[in-house]
Amino acid sequence: MAIGHYIKEIGRGRDGARALDRTQATDLMGQILDSQVSDLEVGAFCLAMRIKGETPDEMAGFLDAVHARLHRLEGPADKWTVVLPSYNGARRLPLMTPLLAQLLAREGLAVVVHGCATESTRVTSEQVFAAMGINALSAPRLVKAGEAVFVPTEVLSPGLKRLLDVRRVVGLRNPAHSLVKLMNPVVGKTLLVSSYTHPEYALSMAATFELTGERALLLRGTEGEAVADARRCPPMEAFVNGQRTALVEGQSGPLTRLPDWPSAIDPETTARYNAAVLNGDLAVPESLTRQVQAVLQAIQL
């Protein structure tokens, strides 16, 4: 099989390209994930989609292909599992995703953080979790209530990890970088917490959640991570069965006070800060408190 006929449709440039329907998108992505196409075709797909942009139907189809092939974890039967994608990492600010995961676990929720390094210069959640004494899973398993785990992308989907790695060669993002923020790798009652960096992605991600019916919480993240900015809490919206509900209005105006976080962002310093917050020696950042509350609201809708 081949995807040349799909590339012919999506590769005609921004004005001439035609969108695929959901079934076509599922077939295309399935062939890529199953390594049934050449490297040249994968590169052409990535560049064509980068120029054209993804429609909600295409993203839903890509997700269908991903979900059909995921090696899923299992959540507790009687509790909710919160899914936190973590792919951007920390560049200038401390990485708060592991702390958010622990705060949610403290509420009795199971928490699954998944991710991989997409840029070699950033601090990752896997590194921070390791500094906290929590090693990455090497295989899917049952996640208990009150437990936070980290699972690398390649454990969930080797094909998706290969597609993410194309960025290291061509230097541009591709649909995989959006897919990992929209996919659900857990069986059971789940809430996906996802984030965007630019306003256009807020629109496309919301449209995809409305189309797929995924239960999700969407916010503008911190340096691309799905955690509320401790400097100014962003708006947060829940999606349940295609219906959107505003949960947090968000803060506006100038910054009046900076959070009491460390100046260094290395994994060891971040882990020590997390421990101090969890032990009660330092206050939980207000925005994280509001995000935890929003998660608890979203699972009750």
C-alpha positions in Angstrom: 0.0 0.0 0.0 1.0 3.6 -0.4 -0.1 7.1 0.6 0.9 8.9 -2.6 -2.7 9.5 -3.6 -3.4 11.2 -0.3 -0.3 13.4 -0.5 -1.5 14.5 -4.0 -4.6 15.9 -2.3 -3.0 17.5 0.8 0.2 18.6 -0.9 -1.1 21.2 -3.4 -0.1 24.2 -1.2 -2.1 26.3 1.2 -4.7 27.4 -1.3 -4.9 24.3 -3.5 -4.8 21.5 -1.0 -7.9 19.5 -0.2 -8.8 18.1 3.2 -9.2 14.4 3.7 -12.3 13.0 5.3 -12.2 11.1 8.6 -12.0 7.6 7.0 -9.2 8.7 4.6 -7.2 10.3 7.4 -7.6 7.1 9.5 -6.2 5.0 6.7 -3.3 7.4 6.0 -2.2 7.6 9.6 -2.6 3.8 10.1 -0.2 3.1 7.2 2.3 5.5 8.7 2.1 4.1 12.2 2.4 0.6 10.8 5.6 1.5 8.9 4.0 0.6 5.6 5.3 3.7 3.7 8.7 5.0 2.8 10.6 7.6 4.6 10.2 9.9 1.6 6.4 9.5 1.8 6.5 10.3 5.6 8.5 13.4 5.0 6.2 14.5 2.2 3.2 14.0 4.5 4.7 15.9 7.3 5.6 18.9 5.1 2.3 18.9 3.3 0.3 18.9 6.5 2.6 21.6 8.0 1.7 23.9 5.1 -1.9 23.0 4.8 -2.9 22.6 8.5 -5.1 19.9 9.9 -8.9 20.0 9.9 -10.9 18.6 12.9 -12.1 15.7 10.7 -8.5 14.9 9.8 -7.4 15.1 13.4 -10.3 12.8 14.4 -9.3 10.3 11.8 -5.7 10.4 12.8 -6.8 9.8 16.4 -8.9 6.9 15.3 -5.8 5.3 13.8 -3.7 6.0 16.9 -6.3 4.7 19.4 -6.7 1.5 17.4 -3.0 0.8 17.9 -2.2 2.1 21.4 -0.8 -0.1 24.1 -3.1 1.2 26.8 -2.8 1.4 30.5 -5.8 0.5 32.7 -7.3 2.8 35.2 -9.0 1.8 38.5 -12.5 0.6 37.9 -14.1 2.8 40.6 -12.0 5.9 40.2 -11.2 8.5 37.6 -7.9 8.6 35.8 -6.4 12.0 34.7 -4.2 12.0 31.6 -1.5 14.6 31.3 0.5 14.8 28.0 4.0 16.2 28.6 6.0 16.9 25.4 7.3 20.5 25.5 9.2 20.4 28.8 10.8 23.4 30.5 12.9 26.0 28.7 12.9 29.0 31.1 10.4 28.2 33.8 10.3 25.2 36.3 8.4 22.2 34.9 5.2 21.9 37.1 3.6 19.0 35.3 5.0 16.3 37.8 3.8 18.5 40.7 0.3 18.8 39.2 0.2 15.0 38.8 1.1 14.5 42.5 -1.5 17.1 43.6 -4.1 15.3 41.6 -3.0 11.9 43.0 -3.3 13.4 46.5 -7.0 13.9 45.7 -7.4 10.1 45.2 -7.2 10.2 41.4 -5.1 7.9 39.3 -2.8 10.0 37.1 -1.0 9.0 33.9 1.7 11.4 32.5 3.0 10.4 29.0 5.6 12.0 26.9 9.1 12.1 25.4 11.8 14.6 24.7 11.0 16.5 21.5 13.9 19.0 21.9 17.2 18.0 23.5 17.7 21.3 25.3 14.6 21.2 27.5 14.0 19.6 30.9 11.4 16.8 30.7 8.8 15.4 33.0 10.6 12.0 32.8 13.7 13.6 34.2 11.9 15.4 37.0 9.9 12.3 38.0 13.2 10.3 38.1 14.7 13.0 40.4 11.6 12.5 42.6 12.2 8.7 42.7 9.5 7.8 40.2 10.9 5.8 37.3 9.2 5.6 33.9 7.1 2.5 33.2 8.6 0.0 30.7 5.2 -1.6 29.9 1.5 -0.7 30.4 -0.1 -1.8 33.6 -3.0 -1.0 36.0 -2.6 2.4 37.6 -4.0 2.6 41.2 -6.1 5.4 42.7 -3.8 7.9 44.4 -0.9 7.0 42.1 0.9 9.1 39.5 3.0 7.4 36.8 5.0 8.4 33.8 5.0 6.3 30.6 7.2 7.1 27.6 5.5 7.5 24.2 7.4 4.6 22.7 5.8 2.2 25.3 2.4 3.4 24.1 3.0 3.6 20.4 6.4 3.0 18.7 5.0 4.3 15.4 3.9 7.6 16.9 7.3 8.1 18.6 8.9 7.6 15.1 6.6 10.2 13.7 7.5 12.6 16.5 11.2 12.1 15.8 10.8 13.4 12.2 11.0 16.8 13.7 14.6 16.2 14.7 15.4 15.7 11.0 13.2 18.4 9.2 13.0 20.9 12.1 9.2 21.3 11.9 6.3 20.0 13.9 3.8 17.6 12.2 0.4 16.2 13.2 2.0 13.8 15.7 2.7 16.8 18.0 -1.0 17.6 18.1 -2.1 14.0 18.3 -0.1 13.3 21.5 -2.0 16.1 23.2 -5.4 14.8 22.1 -5.0 11.0 22.5 -6.2 8.9 25.5 -3.9 6.0 26.4 -6.0 4.7 29.3 -8.9 2.3 29.6 -11.5 3.4 32.1 -13.1 6.6 33.3 -10.7 9.3 32.1 -10.3 13.0 31.9 -7.7 14.3 29.4 -6.0 17.6 30.4 -4.6 19.3 27.3 -3.1 22.6 26.4 -2.3 24.9 23.5 0.4 27.5 22.9 -1.2 29.6 20.2 -4.8 30.8 19.8 -5.3 29.0 16.5 -4.6 25.7 18.2 -7.2 26.5 20.9 -9.8 26.6 18.1 -8.7 23.5 16.3 -8.3 21.4 19.6 -11.7 22.6 20.8 -13.3 21.6 17.5 -11.7 18.2 17.7 -12.9 17.6 21.2 -16.4 18.6 20.2 -16.2 16.1 17.3 -14.8 13.2 19.2 -16.8 13.7 22.4 -13.7 13.2 24.5 -14.0 14.3 28.2 -11.3 16.9 28.4 -10.0 20.0 30.2 -8.4 22.6 27.8 -6.2 25.6 28.8 -3.3 27.6 27.6 -0.3 25.9 29.0 3.0 26.9 30.5 5.6 26.7 27.8 3.4 24.2 26.0 2.8 22.0 29.1 -0.7 21.1 30.3 -0.3 23.0 33.5 -1.7 26.4 34.5 0.9 29.2 34.5 1.8 30.0 38.1 2.2 33.7 37.2 -1.3 34.2 35.8 -4.0 31.6 35.8 -5.4 31.0 32.3 -9.1 30.3 31.4 -10.1 26.7 31.5 -12.9 24.9 29.6 -14.3 21.4 30.0 -15.6 19.3 27.1 -18.0 16.4 27.8 -19.8 14.6 25.0 -19.1 17.4 22.6 -20.4 20.1 24.9 -18.2 23.0 26.1 -18.4 24.4 29.7 -16.3 27.3 31.0 -14.9 26.4 34.4 -12.2 29.0 35.2 -12.4 32.6 33.9 -8.7 33.2 34.2 -6.7 36.2 35.3 -6.0 39.3 33.3 -4.0 42.5 33.7 -0.4 43.1 34.8 1.5 40.7 37.0 1.4 41.8 40.6 3.3 39.0 42.3 5.6 36.3 41.1 5.3 32.7 42.4 7.8 31.5 45.1 9.5 29.0 42.8 13.2 28.3 42.3 15.3 30.2 39.8 17.0 27.1 38.5 15.0 24.6 36.3 17.1 21.5 36.5 15.4 18.2 37.5 17.0 18.0 40.9 16.1 21.6 41.9 12.5 21.1 40.6 12.2 17.8 42.5 13.2 19.5 45.7 10.7 22.3 45.2 8.0 19.8 44.5 8.8 17.9 47.7 8.7 21.2 49.7 5.2 22.0 48.3 3.9 18.5 48.8 5.2 18.4 52.4 3.6 21.8 53.1 6.8 23.7 53.6 5.9 25.9 50.6 2.5 27.0 49.4 0.9 25.4 46.4 0.8 27.9 43.5 -2.7 29.4 43.3 -3.1 28.5 39.6 -2.4 24.9 40.3 -4.9 24.8 43.1 -7.5 26.3 40.7 -6.5 23.7 38.0 -7.0 20.8 40.5 -10.4 22.2 41.4 -11.2 22.5 37.7 -10.3 18.8 37.1 -12.5 17.8 40.0 -15.4 19.8 38.5 -14.8 18.4 35.0 -15.1 14.8 36.2 -18.5 15.6 37.8 -20.1 17.2 34.7 
